[in-house]
Amino acid sequence: MSYIECLKVNPEQRVVFHCHPTNLIALSFTQDLDDCHLSRLLWKMQAESLVVFSEGIGAIPYMTPGTTEIGKATAEKMLDFSAVIWPLCFRYLTR
């Protein structure tokens, strides 16, 4: 459902990259899920992240995966960010 909702935001989307990187999962347990805070933290931790998602990273609160609710919340964040983190999961969509 999330993929369908995100494609509604940008039908030119060519790649959806969904992964579960251990460091980002841990980060979601230890840090506030605030867009600005997470973006700055990741930019400081990995230089490549500034290039890959220079506009920052979006974060949404925990929601049940696979629901319409999380799909719509992700799509809404995709209006401003090409990368969105879910607590316990990470999703990256290219533009």
Backbone as a chain_set.jsonl record, in Angstrom:
{"seq": "MSYIECLKVNPEQRVVFHCHPTNLIALSFTQDLDDCHLSRLLWKMQAESLVVFSEGIGAIPYMTPGTTEIGKATAEKMLDFSAVIWPLCFRYLTR", "coords": {"N": [[0.821, -1.194, 0.0], [1.948, 1.27, 0.748], [3.748, 1.761, -1.332], [2.043, 2.175, -3.501], [0.655, 4.477, -2.662], [2.798, 6.284, -2.558], [3.541, 6.392, -5.232], [1.382, 7.759, -6.218], [1.961, 10.317, -5.384], [4.283, 10.889, -6.828], [4.318, 9.892, -9.896], [6.396, 9.413, -11.616], [8.274, 8.047, -10.305], [10.888, 5.757, -10.173], [12.288, 3.881, -8.7], [11.931, 2.002, -5.771], [13.299, 1.633, -2.747], [13.565, -0.454, -0.171], [14.593, -1.167, 3.01], [16.179, -2.604, 5.954], [18.248, -1.355, 7.748], [20.522, -1.984, 10.321], [21.755, 0.026, 11.96], [20.077, 2.264, 11.596], [17.677, 1.296, 12.545], [18.322, 0.961, 15.254], [18.809, 3.635, 15.814], [16.238, 4.672, 15.653], [15.175, 3.844, 18.033], [16.563, 5.289, 19.92], [16.613, 8.027, 19.455], [14.848, 11.161, 19.061], [12.109, 11.214, 16.86], [12.288, 13.321, 14.809], [12.217, 15.307, 11.949], [14.22, 17.318, 11.282], [16.174, 16.933, 13.319], [16.944, 14.193, 12.955], [17.892, 14.311, 10.307], [20.102, 16.094, 10.466], [21.697, 14.653, 12.247], [22.244, 12.28, 10.79], [23.591, 13.391, 8.584], [25.913, 14.245, 9.864], [26.948, 11.807, 10.715], [27.393, 10.203, 8.434], [28.968, 11.094, 5.602], [28.106, 10.688, 2.973], [25.359, 10.737, 3.104], [24.523, 13.368, 2.993], [24.756, 13.937, 0.324], [23.089, 12.013, -0.862], [20.503, 12.394, 0.275], [19.978, 15.34, 0.277], [17.993, 17.138, 0.93], [17.205, 16.363, 3.356], [15.785, 14.025, 5.732], [12.683, 12.434, 6.132], [10.506, 11.655, 8.877], [8.185, 9.448, 10.32], [5.691, 8.695, 12.806], [5.408, 5.574, 14.682], [3.484, 3.182, 12.994], [1.182, 0.637, 11.985], [2.696, -1.551, 9.762], [1.927, -1.874, 6.27], [-0.601, -0.824, 6.236], [-3.226, 1.419, 5.131], [-3.036, 3.833, 6.411], [-0.261, 4.176, 7.106], [0.783, 4.2, 4.579], [-0.339, 6.525, 3.452], [0.713, 8.454, 5.208], [3.44, 8.185, 4.679], [3.502, 8.859, 1.947], [2.721, 11.525, 2.14], [4.934, 12.63, 3.483], [6.764, 12.223, 1.46], [6.344, 14.276, -0.252], [8.048, 16.252, 0.509], [10.487, 15.018, 1.087], [12.956, 12.668, -0.111], [13.678, 10.463, 1.225], [12.402, 8.454, 3.776], [11.958, 7.591, 7.128], [10.739, 4.935, 9.052], [9.879, 4.062, 12.364], [11.661, 1.275, 13.458], [12.051, 0.463, 10.873], [13.274, 1.287, 7.577], [12.801, 3.317, 4.783], [13.552, 4.157, 1.501], [13.094, 6.236, -1.189], [13.735, 7.015, -4.496], [13.867, 10.002, -6.475]], "CA": [[0.0, 0.0, 0.0], [2.81, 2.453, 0.797], [4.307, 1.993, -2.663], [0.965, 2.726, -4.324], [0.423, 5.852, -2.214], [3.95, 7.107, -2.953], [3.465, 6.589, -6.679], [0.381, 8.803, -6.45], [2.656, 11.586, -5.166], [5.214, 11.084, -7.946], [4.196, 8.746, -10.794], [7.662, 9.225, -12.332], [9.142, 7.26, -9.423], [11.401, 4.573, -10.851], [12.879, 2.921, -7.772], [11.552, 1.997, -4.366], [14.315, 0.866, -2.035], [13.078, -0.709, 1.18], [15.594, -1.971, 3.712], [16.145, -2.595, 7.412], [19.625, -1.227, 8.23], [20.614, -2.12, 11.774], [22.063, 1.3, 12.627], [18.905, 3.145, 11.589], [16.688, 0.714, 13.459], [18.769, 1.353, 16.595], [18.624, 5.08, 15.916], [14.821, 4.958, 15.881], [14.891, 3.572, 19.443], [17.336, 6.14, 20.826], [16.532, 9.443, 19.09], [13.534, 11.709, 18.741], [11.795, 11.076, 15.438], [12.069, 14.667, 14.302], [12.862, 15.414, 10.634], [15.455, 18.127, 11.335], [17.15, 16.281, 14.2], [17.472, 12.991, 12.292], [18.656, 14.717, 9.118], [21.406, 16.624, 10.896], [22.455, 13.558, 12.851], [22.738, 11.408, 9.714], [24.59, 14.139, 7.81], [27.158, 14.236, 10.636], [27.443, 10.438, 10.853], [27.809, 9.663, 7.138], [29.088, 12.188, 4.63], [27.337, 10.37, 1.763], [23.937, 11.029, 3.276], [24.289, 14.747, 2.561], [24.62, 13.882, -1.135], [21.965, 11.146, -1.224], [19.259, 13.09, 0.608], [20.375, 16.697, 0.673], [16.831, 17.85, 1.474], [16.948, 15.805, 4.679], [15.046, 12.768, 5.808], [11.415, 12.559, 6.836], [10.235, 10.62, 9.877], [6.789, 9.336, 10.726], [5.573, 7.905, 14.034], [5.13, 4.159, 14.442], [2.16, 2.778, 12.526], [1.217, -0.747, 11.547], [3.119, -1.683, 8.361], [0.97, -2.433, 5.326], [-1.919, -0.191, 6.332], [-3.452, 2.632, 4.354], [-2.577, 4.956, 7.237], [1.184, 4.375, 6.964], [1.005, 4.549, 3.175], [-0.67, 7.939, 3.263], [1.679, 9.263, 5.968], [4.7, 8.134, 3.934], [3.312, 9.644, 0.724], [2.707, 12.94, 2.523], [6.334, 13.01, 3.734], [7.485, 12.174, 0.193], [6.195, 15.571, -0.92], [9.191, 17.079, 0.908], [11.706, 14.232, 1.28], [13.093, 11.455, -0.923], [13.933, 9.374, 2.167], [11.504, 8.475, 4.929], [12.236, 6.535, 8.095], [9.698, 4.463, 9.953], [10.498, 3.388, 13.501], [11.921, -0.153, 13.237], [12.174, 0.18, 9.443], [13.735, 2.442, 6.81], [12.353, 3.267, 3.396], [14.174, 5.204, 0.692], [12.54, 6.295, -2.532], [14.425, 8.004, -5.317], [12.967, 10.89, -7.214]], "C": [[0.866, 1.26, 0.0], [3.362, 2.789, -0.573], [3.273, 2.646, -3.567], [0.713, 4.188, -3.955], [1.564, 6.77, -2.639], [3.964, 7.362, -4.452], [2.409, 7.629, -7.044], [1.009, 10.192, -6.296], [3.559, 11.899, -6.341], [5.167, 9.863, -8.857], [5.454, 8.478, -11.619], [8.659, 8.409, -11.511], [9.587, 5.987, -10.139], [11.875, 3.489, -9.893], [12.279, 3.099, -6.384], [12.543, 1.081, -3.674], [13.878, 0.747, -0.588], [14.105, -1.602, 1.858], [15.434, -1.814, 5.218], [17.567, -2.491, 7.954], [19.671, -1.16, 9.763], [20.853, -0.79, 12.481], [20.856, 2.237, 12.662], [17.786, 2.605, 12.466], [17.041, 1.108, 14.892], [18.537, 2.844, 16.826], [17.172, 5.422, 16.234], [14.393, 4.653, 17.317], [15.503, 4.615, 20.369], [17.197, 7.639, 20.57], [15.081, 9.867, 18.889], [13.31, 11.589, 17.242], [11.349, 12.421, 14.877], [12.859, 14.813, 13.002], [14.208, 16.139, 10.697], [16.54, 17.446, 12.158], [17.776, 15.066, 13.514], [18.326, 13.344, 11.08], [20.046, 15.198, 9.509], [22.291, 15.534, 11.479], [23.046, 12.647, 11.776], [23.782, 12.112, 8.855], [25.936, 14.149, 8.529], [27.784, 12.843, 10.691], [28.014, 9.883, 9.557], [27.803, 10.779, 6.108], [28.237, 11.945, 3.386], [25.871, 10.757, 1.889], [23.59, 12.458, 2.867], [24.093, 14.816, 1.048], [23.349, 13.127, -1.526], [20.622, 11.786, -0.893], [19.571, 14.459, 1.189], [19.215, 17.507, 1.252], [16.491, 17.365, 2.881], [16.176, 14.505, 4.585], [13.768, 13.002, 6.603], [11.24, 11.415, 7.817], [8.75, 10.628, 10.205], [6.736, 8.53, 12.017], [5.267, 6.443, 13.702], [3.674, 3.976, 14.033], [2.286, 1.334, 12.074], [1.614, -0.812, 10.081], [2.017, -2.319, 7.507], [-0.406, -1.794, 5.358], [-2.013, 1.027, 5.413], [-2.905, 3.842, 5.096], [-1.079, 5.219, 7.044], [1.539, 4.732, 5.52], [0.754, 6.021, 2.918], [0.309, 8.85, 4.0], [3.021, 9.312, 5.243], [4.605, 8.991, 2.678], [3.324, 11.141, 1.03], [4.13, 13.442, 2.795], [7.13, 13.069, 2.43], [7.286, 13.448, -0.629], [7.406, 16.459, -0.65], [10.521, 16.335, 0.967], [11.749, 13.042, 0.326], [13.403, 10.245, -0.054], [13.023, 9.549, 3.374], [11.871, 7.311, 5.839], [10.97, 6.229, 8.889], [10.422, 3.917, 11.175], [10.546, 1.888, 13.215], [12.105, -0.504, 11.772], [12.657, 1.441, 8.74], [13.288, 2.268, 5.375], [12.994, 4.431, 2.658], [13.578, 5.14, -0.699], [13.278, 7.354, -3.316], [13.403, 8.866, -6.029], [13.205, 10.779, -8.683]], "O": [[0.539, 2.225, -0.69], [3.44, 3.96, -0.945], [3.594, 3.569, -4.316], [0.573, 5.038, -4.835], [1.326, 7.91, -3.037], [4.359, 8.442, -4.893], [2.529, 8.305, -8.066], [0.629, 11.13, -6.997], [3.605, 13.038, -6.806], [5.892, 8.896, -8.627], [5.565, 7.429, -12.253], [9.762, 8.118, -11.975], [8.759, 5.233, -10.649], [11.864, 2.308, -10.238], [12.142, 4.219, -5.892], [12.618, -0.109, -3.979], [13.828, 1.742, 0.135], [14.448, -2.666, 1.344], [14.649, -0.991, 5.691], [18.055, -3.443, 8.563], [18.955, -0.383, 10.396], [20.218, -0.509, 13.498], [20.64, 2.929, 13.657], [17.033, 3.375, 13.062], [16.175, 1.535, 15.655], [18.118, 3.256, 17.908], [16.902, 6.352, 16.994], [13.362, 5.148, 17.773], [15.02, 4.81, 21.484], [17.627, 8.442, 21.397], [14.209, 9.05, 18.59], [14.22, 11.836, 16.45], [10.187, 12.617, 14.524], [14.043, 14.48, 12.958], [15.217, 15.623, 10.216], [17.696, 17.388, 11.74], [18.999, 14.925, 13.495], [19.372, 12.734, 10.859], [21.047, 14.757, 8.943], [23.495, 15.503, 11.229], [24.221, 12.284, 11.847], [24.759, 11.489, 8.441], [26.983, 14.072, 7.887], [29.008, 12.712, 10.712], [29.015, 9.167, 9.579], [26.754, 11.337, 5.785], [27.705, 12.892, 2.806], [25.218, 11.068, 0.893], [22.467, 12.72, 2.437], [23.346, 15.661, 0.554], [22.619, 13.557, -2.419], [19.697, 11.726, -1.702], [19.452, 14.705, 2.39], [19.441, 18.466, 1.99], [15.586, 17.9, 3.522], [15.95, 13.966, 3.502], [13.779, 13.689, 7.625], [11.771, 10.325, 7.606], [8.138, 11.686, 10.35], [7.652, 7.756, 12.294], [4.907, 6.121, 12.569], [2.762, 4.536, 14.641], [3.391, 0.861, 11.809], [0.956, -0.205, 9.236], [1.276, -3.187, 7.969], [-1.286, -2.179, 4.589], [-1.002, 1.582, 4.982], [-2.373, 4.768, 4.482], [-0.675, 6.364, 6.84], [2.486, 5.478, 5.275], [1.541, 6.686, 2.245], [0.693, 9.898, 3.481], [3.666, 10.359, 5.198], [5.517, 9.76, 2.376], [3.876, 11.93, 0.263], [4.489, 14.546, 2.386], [8.059, 13.866, 2.303], [8.001, 13.665, -1.608], [7.754, 17.312, -1.467], [11.578, 16.962, 0.903], [10.711, 12.472, -0.009], [13.392, 9.116, -0.544], [12.891, 10.644, 3.92], [12.069, 6.187, 5.378], [10.245, 7.122, 9.328], [11.504, 3.35, 11.026], [9.554, 1.309, 12.773], [12.299, -1.677, 11.453], [12.471, 2.545, 9.251], [13.39, 1.175, 4.818], [12.977, 5.563, 3.141], [13.568, 4.076, -1.319], [13.431, 8.481, -2.843], [12.234, 8.502, -6.163], [12.54, 11.454, -9.469]]}, "num_chains": 1, "name": "protein.A"}
